[in-house]
Amino acid sequence: MTLPPGVADLPTGPGARVHIVRDFDARPERIWKAWTDPALLVRWLGPREWPADEVHADLRVGGAWRARLQSVDGQPPLQQSGTYVEIDPPRRLVFTFRWDSDHHEDGPGVETLVTLLLSELAPGRTRMEFTQVGLASDQSASGHEYGWRSTFDRLADDLGSQP
């Protein structure tokens, strides 16, 4: 696997990563589709205070994705984007992640790497293992962890509302 320039040098030490394991009442294929279909992704991406209102994705190795998160209290939107590095449906998705907005604490140019692993626990149940490495600081890692946990709560809600 060839990583985009600079990604291989991302820090992986303490405070520079987020690791979340979450179980969902849905099959891996359904969670995979929620992560890879922009029409589904826009329904749950972003923490409760910053839901996505626009998502675009070119799901292929080297393809780009981008999303706009809109604050519920009227702050300027946050833009995030990245590139798909590895796609192995419905088990493994690896992509870069960066903020394109100047007013985010990490600022533009800090590129991180996200790895998503999906494994079936039992029929209709999936374990999702989420790891993000290369965060700028302990404060950034803490903020990202909060944001992703809130985002995954929204994913669970969305999966529960769909047949």
Residue, then its C-alpha position, 0 to 999 in steps of 0.5 A: m500500500t502506498l500512502p499519500p505524501g507525508v502520511a507515512d511520517l504522521p506521529t503515532g505517539p501518546g496523545a496523537r491518536v484516537h481509538i474508539v471501538r463501538d458495536f452496532d446493531a447492523r450488518p457490516e455491509r450496512i455500516w460500510k454503505a453508511w460510511t461510503d455513500p454520500a447520501l447516507l453519510v450526510r445524515w449522520l456525519g459530524p457531532r450533534e452540534w456540527p452536523a454535516d450538510e454537504v458530503h461528496a465522495d469519490l470512493r476509489v483509492g486516490g479519490a477525494w472526499r469532502a464534507r461541510l459541517q454546519s454549526v447549530d448555533g450559527q458559527p461559520p461552517l467547518q470544511q473537512s476533506g481527505t483522500y481514500v488510501e485503502i478500500d476493502p469492502p465491507r471490512r476496511l476503509v483507510f482515508t486521510f482527514r484534514w480540516d480545511s477551515d482556518h478557524h478550527e483548532d488544528g487549522p489547515g494542513v494537519e493531515t491525519l490518517v483514519t482506519l476503520l475496521l468492521s467485523e461481524l460479531a453475530p448476525g446483524r451485529t458489527r464491531m467498528e474499530f476506529t483509529q485516527v493518528g497524526l493529531a496535532s496535540d493532546q487537546s486536538a485528540s481530546g476534541h476529535e474523540y468527543g466529536w467522533r463519539s458524538t458522530f457515532d451516536r448519530l450513526a447508531d440513531d440513523l441505523g436504528s431509524q432505517p429498516 
